[in-house]
Amino acid sequence: MERRKELRFEANEPVAVTELDSGHGHHAVGGMIRDVSAGGMLMKLPHRIECKALVRVETSCMLLLGEVVRCAPEGESFLVGIAVRHSLQDLKSLDNLNRALLGPDRSTARSRCASPPLL
């Protein structure tokens, strides 16, 4: 029986995940988003991240902060589920605002974001 309260949507988008409280520095690792919901995300990553770890998740259009709530092996990879705690979506709009206020040379948001956010 399905226990989830929120609908989940399949996704296939690259993601960069940084474990914030690892004690080993802040190095991003690449992976793929499997599915998303209003409050969480499931990703396929090349290595394990312990439950309760705090992570930063970046896509081309979003920056998320979350907590790992699931980590299970899948072949040589791991399925990592996070509960999203904070999100900054639609970085293209932020980039446009920065360009309008600061000029094109001082904008810091990603300009490659062309599609609407997933969440």
Buried (B, 14 or more C-beta within 10 A) or exposed (E): EEEEEEEBEEBEBEBBBBBEEBEEEEEBBEBBBBBBBEBBBBBBBEEBBEEEBBBBBBBBBBBBBBBBBBBEEEEEBBBBBBEBEEBBBBBBEBBBEBBEEEEEEEBEBBEEBEEEBBB
